[in-house]
Amino acid sequence: LELTLSSDAISGMSPPNTPIKFEVKLSNGGNQIATGVLNWSGKSTTTSLPPIPEMPTKAEAGKTKSFTHTITMPKAGFLEMVCEFKQSGVEKPIRQTLRIGCNPDKLTSPLTRQPDFDDFWERAIQELKAVPPAFESEERLDLSDDRIQVFEVSMRSHDQIRVRGWLEVPRNATTALPAVIRVPGYGQNMKAIGQCDDMIVFSFNPRGHGNSQQDVPGQPNNFWIRGLDTPQTYYYRGSYLDCIRAVDFIATRKDVDQDKIAVWGGSQGGGFAFATAALDPRVDLCVADIPFLCDWIDYFRLTHWPEMDEWIADQPHRSWQSTLRTLSYFDTMNLADRIHCPTLMSVGLQDSVCPPTTCFHTFNRIPGEKNFRVYPNKRHGLGKEHYAWVWAQIRQAFVISE
């Protein structure tokens, strides 16, 4: 037996108080009629929306049979429809879920900033400025070609940590070019991409990532619990500052148009993009895909990670309250009102790793020019077509003819 669930919501979105029809196809590849109970239910991924009560009905299918269920969403939010078929005489039911949305750009969640939030980041940035960057660039002839020169760049960041990245400079440039700083997902190794003749690309690895593991190891892959006891020691304090140092490096380049600097990342990199644009006004364009590090309280309401539970349970002085307090300093939702450059966010509507609800809680706090794109069937990954589309958006924003 197989269930296929769909809805008539256009691009997965529906206006409020508009009927949304869900259709499930129950396909039977066997030789006997399948009988059992089909049950519809819905759970809100937004606290302001009520759940959809269960609605079980008797059902049977010879080969393929369709069933429908219609609901409305009264206000902005996201809802996950669940359809389950329990076959008579079979212990384990089969189920499918499908998330839909309504006016996501209207969602907000209460800020969790601590009273010293602004002072905390001002002190951190001043500490970074006190560290001489010691920029070094070495051309990698094995990676360069007749179109693009590739350099491995190293620098000193907060706490004297050495971090690195890959700088790509088009050989045919006659004027200063726009620059794109690419930042990594969780544990990702950013590498040179060798595809841009019209932009300078800096694929940057904050501490513990890629070629920036000399002082901070990448393993175990547990960045989000490293130093989490206090805001001063937390991993993301250093890595956010690393991203600012990457902007420092780009700002020294005479071949970069200093009015055309973009920061782009996905997942953790999407959070890095938000944080860098918030903490560094030199960023002219922020691109955040499926962003992590958004609205921690809602994040843990919507997801479950045993690693975090185990970390809290490991020491008696730890609690969810104290952990969330530390995390609040690094919540991009609390930083978002500092983002004044144009911002582009894209999400996968079915993403369970970085639920769209949390992403919009950051995005909707951004006061500057902004746009979003929702992929109705995508999860935590948006595909090659999206990647090409973003490059086109960056070229359009910086008025680069293709």
C-alpha positions as CSV (number, residue, x, y, z in Angstrom):
1,L,0.0,0.0,0.0
2,E,1.1,3.6,-0.7
3,L,-0.3,7.0,0.2
4,T,0.2,10.1,-1.9
5,L,-0.9,13.4,-0.4
6,S,-1.4,16.7,-2.2
7,S,-3.4,19.9,-1.8
8,D,-4.8,22.6,-4.1
9,A,-3.0,25.4,-2.2
10,I,-1.1,27.3,-4.9
11,S,2.6,26.9,-4.3
12,G,1.7,25.5,-0.9
13,M,0.1,28.8,0.3
14,S,-3.5,29.8,0.9
15,P,-5.1,33.1,1.8
16,P,-6.9,33.1,5.3
17,N,-10.4,31.6,5.5
18,T,-10.2,30.1,2.1
19,P,-11.1,26.4,1.6
20,I,-8.0,24.2,1.0
21,K,-8.7,20.7,-0.4
22,F,-6.4,17.9,0.5
23,E,-6.4,14.8,-1.7
24,V,-4.8,11.5,-0.8
25,K,-4.5,8.6,-3.2
26,L,-4.4,5.1,-1.6
27,S,-2.6,2.8,-4.1
28,N,-2.9,-0.9,-3.6
29,G,-0.4,-3.1,-5.4
30,G,-1.7,-6.3,-4.0
31,N,-4.3,-8.7,-5.3
32,Q,-6.9,-8.2,-2.5
33,I,-9.0,-5.2,-1.5
34,A,-7.4,-3.4,1.4
35,T,-9.9,-2.3,4.1
36,G,-9.2,-0.2,7.2
37,V,-9.5,3.2,8.7
38,L,-8.3,6.5,7.0
39,N,-7.7,9.2,9.5
40,W,-7.1,12.9,8.8
41,S,-5.6,15.2,11.4
42,G,-3.5,18.4,11.4
43,K,-1.0,20.0,13.7
44,S,-0.1,23.6,13.7
45,T,3.6,24.6,13.5
46,T,2.5,28.0,14.7
47,T,1.2,28.6,18.2
48,S,-1.6,30.9,17.1
49,L,-3.3,28.2,15.0
50,P,-5.5,25.5,16.5
51,P,-4.9,21.9,15.6
52,I,-7.2,20.1,13.2
53,P,-9.1,17.4,15.1
54,E,-8.9,13.8,14.0
55,M,-11.4,12.6,11.5
56,P,-11.4,8.8,11.0
57,T,-13.4,7.2,8.3
58,K,-13.7,3.6,7.0
59,A,-11.9,3.1,3.7
60,E,-11.1,0.5,1.2
61,A,-9.1,0.3,-2.0
62,G,-8.9,-2.3,-4.8
63,K,-6.2,-0.6,-6.9
64,T,-6.2,3.1,-6.4
65,K,-8.8,5.2,-4.6
66,S,-8.8,8.9,-3.8
67,F,-10.1,10.6,-0.6
68,T,-10.4,14.3,0.1
69,H,-10.6,16.5,3.1
70,T,-11.2,20.3,3.2
71,I,-10.1,22.8,5.8
72,T,-9.5,26.5,6.2
73,M,-6.7,28.4,7.9
74,P,-8.1,31.4,9.9
75,K,-4.9,33.4,10.1
76,A,-1.2,33.5,9.3
77,G,0.9,30.4,10.0
78,F,1.9,26.9,8.9
79,L,-0.1,23.7,9.3
80,E,1.0,20.1,8.8
81,M,-1.8,17.9,7.5
82,V,-1.4,14.2,8.5
83,C,-3.2,11.4,6.7
84,E,-2.9,7.9,8.0
85,F,-4.3,4.6,6.9
86,K,-4.6,1.7,9.3
87,Q,-5.2,-1.5,7.4
88,S,-7.3,-4.2,9.1
89,G,-5.1,-6.9,10.5
90,V,-1.9,-4.9,10.0
91,E,-0.2,-3.5,13.1
92,K,1.7,-0.6,11.6
93,P,-0.2,2.1,9.8
94,I,1.1,4.1,6.8
95,R,1.1,7.8,6.8
96,Q,2.0,11.0,4.9
97,T,2.3,14.6,6.0
98,L,2.1,17.8,4.0
99,R,2.8,21.3,5.3
100,I,0.9,24.3,3.9
101,G,1.2,28.0,4.8
102,C,-0.9,31.1,5.1
103,N,0.5,34.7,4.9
104,P,4.0,33.7,6.3
105,D,5.2,37.3,6.0
106,K,2.8,38.3,8.8
107,L,4.2,35.9,11.4
108,T,6.0,37.3,14.5
109,S,7.4,35.8,17.6
110,P,8.4,37.7,20.8
111,L,12.0,38.8,20.9
112,T,14.2,37.2,23.6
113,R,17.0,39.8,23.8
114,Q,18.7,40.2,27.2
115,P,19.1,43.7,28.7
116,D,22.8,43.7,27.8
117,F,22.3,42.3,24.2
118,D,23.6,45.4,22.4
119,D,26.5,45.9,24.8
120,F,27.5,42.2,24.4
121,W,27.8,42.6,20.6
122,E,29.5,46.0,20.8
123,R,32.2,44.5,23.2
124,A,32.6,41.5,21.0
125,I,33.2,43.6,17.8
126,Q,35.7,45.8,19.7
127,E,37.6,42.7,20.8
128,L,37.7,41.5,17.2
129,K,39.0,44.9,16.1
130,A,41.9,44.6,18.6
131,V,43.2,41.5,16.9
132,P,45.5,42.3,14.0
133,P,44.1,40.4,11.0
134,A,47.4,39.3,9.5
135,F,45.9,38.7,6.1
136,E,47.9,36.3,3.9
137,S,47.1,35.2,0.4
138,E,48.9,32.4,-1.5
139,E,48.0,31.6,-5.1
140,R,47.1,27.9,-5.6
141,L,48.4,27.2,-9.1
142,D,46.9,23.7,-9.0
143,L,43.4,25.3,-8.7
144,S,43.9,28.4,-10.9
145,D,43.3,28.4,-14.7
146,D,43.3,30.8,-17.6
147,R,40.0,32.4,-16.4
148,I,40.2,32.5,-12.6
149,Q,43.1,32.9,-10.1
150,V,42.5,31.0,-6.9
151,F,44.2,32.0,-3.6
152,E,44.1,30.4,-0.2
153,V,43.6,33.2,2.2
154,S,44.4,33.0,5.9
155,M,43.7,35.5,8.7
156,R,43.6,35.9,12.5
157,S,40.2,36.3,14.1
158,H,38.8,36.6,17.6
159,D,41.0,34.9,20.3
160,Q,43.8,34.8,17.7
161,I,42.1,31.9,15.9
162,R,43.4,31.2,12.4
163,V,40.6,31.0,9.8
164,R,40.9,30.5,6.0
165,G,39.0,30.6,2.8
166,W,39.3,30.4,-1.0
167,L,39.4,33.7,-3.0
168,E,38.6,33.5,-6.7
169,V,39.6,36.5,-8.9
170,P,38.7,36.7,-12.6
171,R,41.8,37.3,-14.7
172,N,40.0,39.5,-17.3
173,A,38.8,42.1,-14.8
174,T,39.5,45.7,-15.8
175,T,37.4,47.4,-13.0
176,A,36.4,46.7,-9.4
177,L,34.0,43.8,-9.2
178,P,31.2,42.8,-6.9
179,A,32.1,40.2,-4.3
180,V,30.2,37.3,-2.8
181,I,31.2,35.8,0.5
182,R,30.0,32.3,0.7
183,V,29.6,30.8,4.3
184,P,29.1,27.2,5.2
185,G,26.3,25.0,6.4
186,Y,26.8,23.0,9.6
187,G,30.2,21.2,9.3
188,Q,30.4,22.0,5.6
189,N,33.7,22.5,3.8
190,M,33.5,25.6,1.6
191,K,35.7,25.2,-1.6
192,A,36.5,27.2,-4.7
193,I,33.7,26.9,-7.3
194,G,35.5,28.1,-10.5
195,Q,32.4,29.5,-12.2
196,C,32.3,33.3,-12.0
197,D,34.1,35.6,-14.6
198,D,32.2,38.7,-13.4
199,M,32.5,38.5,-9.6
200,I,35.0,37.9,-7.0
201,V,34.0,34.9,-4.9
202,F,35.3,34.3,-1.4
203,S,34.3,30.8,-0.1
204,F,35.0,31.3,3.6
205,N,35.3,28.7,6.4
206,P,34.7,30.0,10.0
207,R,36.5,28.2,12.8
208,G,36.2,24.4,12.8
209,H,35.0,24.2,9.2
210,G,36.9,23.2,6.0
211,N,40.5,24.6,6.0
212,S,40.0,26.5,9.3
213,Q,40.6,23.6,11.6
214,Q,44.2,24.3,12.6
215,D,43.2,25.9,15.9
216,V,39.6,24.7,16.3
217,P,38.8,21.1,15.4
218,G,35.8,20.1,13.3
219,Q,35.2,16.9,15.1
220,P,33.2,16.0,17.0
221,N,30.6,17.7,14.9
222,N,28.9,19.4,17.8
223,F,29.3,23.1,17.2
224,W,26.0,24.2,18.7
225,I,26.8,22.8,22.2
226,R,30.4,24.0,22.3
227,G,30.9,26.5,25.1
228,L,27.2,26.8,25.5
229,D,27.4,27.4,29.3
230,T,28.0,31.1,28.8
231,P,27.5,33.6,25.9
232,Q,31.2,34.6,26.2
233,T,32.4,31.1,25.5
234,Y,29.8,29.9,23.0
235,Y,31.0,28.7,19.6
236,Y,28.8,31.1,17.7
237,R,30.3,34.1,19.3
238,G,33.6,33.3,17.6
239,S,32.2,32.1,14.4
240,Y,29.9,35.2,13.9
241,L,33.0,37.3,14.5
242,D,35.0,35.2,12.0
243,C,32.4,36.1,9.3
244,I,32.9,39.8,10.1
245,R,36.7,39.3,9.7
246,A,36.0,37.8,6.3
247,V,34.2,41.1,5.4
248,D,37.3,42.9,6.8
249,F,39.4,41.0,4.3
250,I,37.1,41.8,1.3
251,A,37.0,45.5,2.4
252,T,40.8,45.7,1.9
253,R,40.6,44.6,-1.7
254,K,41.0,47.4,-4.3
255,D,39.6,45.0,-6.9
256,V,36.2,44.8,-5.0
257,D,33.5,47.3,-5.5
258,Q,32.9,48.2,-1.9
259,D,29.2,49.0,-2.6
260,K,28.5,45.5,-3.9
261,I,29.4,43.0,-1.2
262,A,27.0,40.0,-0.7
263,V,26.9,37.3,1.9
264,W,25.3,34.0,1.0
265,G,24.8,30.7,2.9
266,G,22.4,27.9,3.4
267,S,21.2,26.3,6.7
268,Q,23.8,27.3,9.3
269,G,25.2,29.5,6.5
270,G,21.8,31.2,6.2
271,G,22.1,32.0,9.9
272,F,25.7,33.3,9.3
273,A,24.4,35.5,6.4
274,F,21.7,37.0,8.6
275,A,24.2,37.6,11.5
276,T,26.9,39.0,9.3
277,A,24.5,41.5,7.6
278,A,23.2,42.5,11.0
279,L,26.5,43.0,12.7
280,D,28.4,44.5,9.7
281,P,26.9,47.5,7.7
282,R,29.4,46.9,4.9
283,V,27.2,44.0,3.7
284,D,25.1,45.2,0.7
285,L,23.1,42.1,0.0
286,C,22.1,39.2,2.3
287,V,21.1,35.8,0.9
288,A,19.8,33.3,3.4
289,D,18.7,29.8,2.2
290,I,16.8,27.5,4.6
291,P,18.3,29.4,7.5
292,F,19.3,27.9,10.9
293,L,19.9,29.9,14.1
294,C,16.4,31.5,14.0
295,D,14.0,31.7,17.0
296,W,15.5,29.1,19.4
297,I,12.4,28.8,21.6
298,D,10.1,27.9,18.6
299,Y,12.9,25.8,17.1
300,F,13.0,23.4,20.0
301,R,9.2,23.4,20.2
302,L,9.1,22.2,16.6
303,T,12.1,19.9,16.5
304,H,13.7,17.4,18.8
305,W,17.5,16.8,19.1
306,P,18.6,14.3,21.7
307,E,22.1,15.8,21.6
308,M,20.8,19.0,23.2
309,D,18.8,17.1,25.8
310,E,21.9,15.1,26.7
311,W,24.1,18.2,27.0
312,I,21.7,19.8,29.4
313,A,21.2,16.7,31.5
314,D,25.0,16.1,31.7
315,Q,25.6,18.9,34.3
316,P,23.3,19.8,37.3
317,H,23.8,23.5,36.8
318,R,22.3,23.4,33.3
319,S,18.7,23.9,32.5
320,W,16.6,24.7,29.4
321,Q,16.1,28.2,30.9
322,S,19.8,29.0,31.2
323,T,20.5,27.3,27.8
324,L,17.9,29.4,26.0
325,R,19.2,32.5,27.7
326,T,22.7,31.9,26.3
327,L,21.3,31.0,22.9
328,S,19.3,34.3,22.8
329,Y,22.4,36.3,22.2
330,F,23.0,34.4,18.9
331,D,19.3,34.2,17.8
332,T,19.2,35.9,14.4
333,M,15.6,37.0,15.2
334,N,17.1,39.2,17.9
335,L,19.6,40.6,15.4
336,A,17.3,41.1,12.5
337,D,16.3,44.7,13.1
338,R,19.9,45.6,12.4
339,I,19.7,44.3,8.8
340,H,19.2,47.3,6.5
341,C,20.6,45.9,3.2
342,P,18.3,44.1,0.7
343,T,17.7,40.5,1.8
344,L,16.6,37.4,0.0
345,M,15.4,34.3,1.9
346,S,14.3,31.0,0.4
347,V,12.8,28.1,2.3
348,G,11.7,24.5,1.7
349,L,8.1,24.3,2.9
350,Q,8.4,20.7,4.0
351,D,11.7,21.3,5.8
352,S,11.8,19.6,9.3
353,V,15.4,20.5,10.1
354,C,14.9,24.3,9.9
355,P,11.1,24.8,10.0
356,P,9.9,27.7,7.9
357,T,8.1,29.1,10.9
358,T,11.4,29.9,12.6
359,C,12.9,31.3,9.4
360,F,10.1,33.8,9.0
361,H,10.3,34.9,12.6
362,T,13.8,36.3,11.7
363,F,12.9,37.4,8.2
364,N,9.8,39.4,9.3
365,R,11.8,41.4,11.8
366,I,14.1,42.8,9.0
367,P,13.2,46.4,8.4
368,G,15.0,46.8,5.0
369,E,14.0,45.8,1.5
370,K,13.4,42.0,1.4
371,N,11.9,39.2,-0.6
372,F,11.3,35.5,0.0
373,R,10.8,32.4,-2.0
374,V,9.0,29.3,-0.9
375,Y,9.6,25.9,-2.5
376,P,6.3,24.0,-1.8
377,N,7.8,20.4,-2.1
378,K,11.3,20.9,-1.0
379,R,12.8,19.9,2.4
380,H,16.2,20.8,3.8
381,G,17.8,21.4,0.4
382,L,16.7,23.5,-2.6
383,G,18.6,21.9,-5.5
384,K,20.8,23.1,-8.4
385,E,18.0,25.1,-10.1
386,H,17.8,27.3,-6.9
387,Y,21.5,27.7,-6.8
388,A,21.5,29.0,-10.4
389,W,18.6,31.3,-9.6
390,V,20.4,32.9,-6.7
391,W,23.4,33.7,-8.8
392,A,21.0,35.4,-11.3
393,Q,19.5,37.3,-8.4
394,I,22.9,38.5,-7.2
395,R,23.8,39.6,-10.8
396,Q,20.5,41.5,-11.1
397,A,20.9,43.2,-7.7
398,F,24.4,44.3,-8.6
399,V,23.5,45.1,-12.2
400,I,25.8,42.7,-13.8
401,S,25.0,41.7,-17.4
402,E,25.1,38.0,-18.0
